[in-house]
Amino acid sequence: MLRNKRIRSTTLNKLEGLLFLSPWLIGFFVFMAFPLAFSLYMSFHQIRITPAGLNVQYRGLSYYKTILFEHGSILYNDLIPFLRQAMFMIPIIVIFALLVAIMLNYKFPGRTLFRTIFFLPVIFSTGEVIQTFYDQGEGSLGFLEQYDLNSYLSVVLPPAWSSTISGVLDSFILILWYSGVQILICLAGRQTIPASVYEAARIDGASPWESFWKITLPAMVPFIFLNTIYTVVDLFTFPWNPIMERVTTSDYGLSSALVWIYFGIILLFLLIVFFGFHRFTRAYQLTK
């Protein structure tokens, strides 16, 4: 009797959980599953829209071969340079967010202002804000496009110095633009570490550097892991990256093949992140 009641209770709990998940499941199968399957189908076909309807011609792996093996294709012109830039940007953004979050956790005058400044790029980079600029006829922001930092610096500095400084400032602005959410996540993670732990470490004679390596960094590993995943997804799916701009309606088959190759590369990056953090966590546990 008790066993039957437990089975009924377990079944009821599963049904309740399924009920809460049902809106997402229905939305996924209706709005996501079919487009995903159809895009995979289109990557093997040439799709043309005619007055009579869709004209579908089977192309096999020709689109994949064009992207992967033809020199001068999308892979070599856009994808590989973007991947190199992403591999350079991802660790810098994650480390920068961690250091800024640690700094913003300290109490100093103007801390709220600095937190707001670091989070402003997240607000201004939303599609709604950017679309508002376009709707107002200021989408091009001509006064910013005419501004060339290198040309201004070259007036007072040698050409080699001005180009170097301009490149460094441009990279810093780009890193700051992509780091708002990561800083917020790291700041929330840093605030989960009790202050009593640091007080006990200071009583034991630990230096700030030792406290960082033995307390802060191990406690922040889950948040660094989350930030790395978020940064990979954010960089690879940002609407204005060179690969996403190549996805057009001019050639549905080629664009679909590019998207699936791109998805495979993103998945590979995420697997590398999972494997790297798994190895790091395991090695750290063995050293304890």
Order of alpha helices (4+ residues) and beta strands (2+ residues): alpha-alpha-beta-beta-alpha-alpha-alpha-alpha-alpha-alpha-alpha-alpha-alpha-alpha-alpha-alpha
